[in-house]
Amino acid sequence: MTFKPTGVARVVLHVLCCLPLAWLVYLTLTDGLGANPAEALLRNLGSWAIRFLCLALAVTPLRQLLHQPVLARYRRMLGLYAFFYASLHWLAYVVFDMGLDWAAVVAEIPKRPFSLVGTAAWLILLALAVTSIPALIRRMGGKRWQRLHRAVYVVAALAVLHYWWMRAGKNNFADVWLYGGILAALLLWRLAQWWQRRKRR
C-alpha cells in the first residue's frame, strides 16, 4: 500500500513538530524546568534540534525500505524544523549565557570550542534552510543543490561533537552515543548506496 500525502497529513506533521516547543513553553510558564530553567531550556532545544536532524536524514532510508517514495515530500519540512530548533537553541545561548551582548558573543565564540562548533553547524544549517526555498532550488539546479545539501552530514558530525563537549562537563555521554550512533548508521547507509551506484557504472 502506498501512502498518499494530504493537506491534513502535513498539518498533523506540523502540529507534531511544534509539540516539543509547546511543552517547553508550558514547563517554562509553570516552573517545571527545575532549579536552572535557562540551562534546561537551552539543553532541551539543542536535543530537539539533533532529533529532528536524525529524522530528516532518516527519511530517504525509510522511503526506500518501506517503498514509500512520497515520504520524500516531508524531508524538507523535517530539515527546516531541525534548523528552527537549532536557531532557538543558539538564540537561548545568546540570551541566557551572553545576556544579548553581541560584542561578547563575537569575542567568546572563538575561545570556546563547543560554541565555535555549534555555531558553525548552525551557520551551515542556515545556508541549507535558505537554499531550500523552491525558487532558489530551481535557480541553482538539481545537481548543484544536491551537492550543497550533502553538507548536512558535516552538520551532523559537528552537532555530535558539540553535544559531546556539552555533556563532557557532567560526564554523561549516553545521549551522545545514541545520536552519534544513529547519525553514523545513516551516513554508512548513504555511503553504501553511493558505492553500489558506482559499481553499476
C-alpha positions in Angstrom: 0.0 0.0 0.0 1.3 3.4 -1.0 0.8 6.3 1.4 -0.9 9.3 -0.2 0.0 12.7 1.3 -2.8 15.1 2.0 -3.0 18.6 3.4 -4.3 17.1 6.6 -1.2 14.9 6.9 1.0 18.0 6.5 -0.9 19.9 9.2 -0.7 16.9 11.6 3.1 16.7 11.0 3.4 20.5 11.7 1.5 20.1 14.9 3.6 17.1 16.0 6.8 19.1 15.2 5.6 22.0 17.3 4.6 19.9 20.3 8.1 19.9 21.8 8.3 23.7 21.8 4.7 23.9 23.2 5.7 21.6 26.0 8.9 23.5 26.8 6.8 26.8 26.9 4.4 25.1 29.3 7.2 23.9 31.5 8.7 27.4 31.5 5.4 29.1 32.5 4.7 26.5 35.2 8.3 26.5 36.7 8.7 22.9 35.6 12.2 23.1 34.2 14.0 22.6 37.5 16.4 24.7 39.5 18.2 26.1 36.5 15.4 26.7 33.9 17.7 28.6 31.5 20.1 25.7 31.2 17.3 23.2 30.9 15.7 25.1 28.1 19.0 25.6 26.3 19.8 21.8 26.5 16.3 20.7 25.6 16.2 22.9 22.5 19.6 21.5 21.4 18.4 17.9 21.9 15.3 18.5 19.8 17.4 20.1 17.1 19.6 16.9 16.8 16.5 14.7 17.0 14.9 16.5 14.0 18.2 16.3 12.2 18.1 12.5 12.7 14.5 12.3 11.5 15.3 14.4 8.4 18.2 12.2 7.5 16.2 9.0 8.1 13.5 9.9 5.5 15.4 8.6 2.5 16.3 5.2 4.0 12.7 4.8 5.3 11.4 5.8 1.9 13.3 3.1 0.2 12.9 0.4 2.8 9.1 0.9 3.0 8.7 1.6 -0.7 7.0 4.9 0.0 8.6 7.5 -2.3 6.1 10.1 -1.2 7.9 10.3 2.2 10.5 12.5 0.4 8.0 15.3 0.5 8.4 15.6 4.2 12.2 15.6 4.3 12.4 19.3 3.7 9.9 20.1 6.4 11.8 18.0 9.0 15.1 19.6 8.0 13.6 23.1 8.4 12.3 22.1 11.9 15.9 20.9 12.7 17.0 24.4 11.7 14.2 26.0 13.7 15.1 24.2 16.9 18.8 24.8 16.4 18.1 28.5 15.9 16.1 28.6 19.2 19.0 26.8 20.9 21.5 29.3 19.6 19.3 32.2 20.5 18.8 30.8 24.0 22.6 30.7 24.3 22.9 34.3 23.2 20.1 35.4 25.6 20.8 33.4 28.7 24.5 32.8 28.6 25.7 36.0 26.9 22.9 38.4 28.0 22.3 39.6 24.4 25.8 41.2 24.4 26.7 40.7 20.8 30.2 42.0 21.2 30.7 39.4 23.9 29.2 36.7 21.7 31.6 37.6 18.9 34.6 37.6 21.3 33.6 34.5 23.2 32.7 32.0 20.5 36.2 31.5 19.1 37.5 30.9 22.7 35.1 28.1 23.4 35.4 25.1 21.1 31.9 23.8 21.8 30.4 27.2 21.0 32.5 27.5 17.8 31.5 24.1 16.6 27.8 24.6 17.4 27.8 28.0 15.7 29.5 26.5 12.6 26.8 23.8 12.5 24.0 26.4 12.8 25.5 28.6 10.0 25.6 25.6 7.7 22.0 24.8 8.6 21.2 28.4 7.8 22.6 28.1 4.3 20.7 24.9 3.8 17.5 26.4 5.0 17.8 29.5 2.8 18.6 27.3 -0.3 15.5 25.1 0.4 13.3 27.9 -0.9 11.7 26.5 -4.2 12.7 29.5 -6.3 16.4 29.1 -5.2 16.3 25.3 -5.8 15.2 26.0 -9.4 17.8 28.7 -9.8 20.7 26.5 -8.5 19.7 23.4 -10.4 19.2 20.0 -9.0 22.8 18.8 -9.1 24.3 21.9 -7.5 21.6 21.9 -4.9 22.2 18.2 -4.0 25.9 18.8 -3.7 25.4 21.7 -1.3 22.9 19.8 0.8 25.3 16.9 1.3 26.8 19.3 3.8 24.0 18.2 6.2 26.4 15.3 7.1 29.0 17.9 8.1 26.3 19.4 10.3 25.6 16.0 11.8 29.3 15.5 12.7 29.6 19.0 14.2 26.3 18.6 16.1 27.5 15.3 17.7 30.9 16.9 18.6 29.1 20.0 20.1 26.8 17.7 22.0 29.8 15.7 23.3 31.5 18.8 24.6 28.3 20.0 26.3 28.0 16.6 28.1 31.6 16.3 29.0 31.2 18.6 32.0 28.8 16.2 33.6 30.5 13.1 32.2 27.1 11.9 30.8 27.6 10.6 27.3 24.6 8.2 26.9 22.6 10.6 24.6 25.8 11.4 22.7 26.4 7.8 21.8 22.7 7.3 20.9 22.5 10.2 18.4 26.1 9.7 17.2 25.3 6.0 16.5 22.1 6.9 14.6 23.8 9.5 12.5 26.8 7.2 11.8 24.4 4.5 10.7 22.6 6.9 8.4 25.9 8.1 6.9 27.1 4.5 6.4 23.8 3.7 4.7 24.4 6.7 2.3 28.0 5.6 1.6 26.8 2.0 0.9 24.2 3.4 -1.6 26.9 5.5 -3.3 29.2 2.5 -3.6 26.5 0.4 -5.1 25.7 3.0 -7.7 29.4 3.4 -8.5 29.8 -0.4 -9.1 26.9 -0.4 -11.5 28.5 2.2 -13.8 
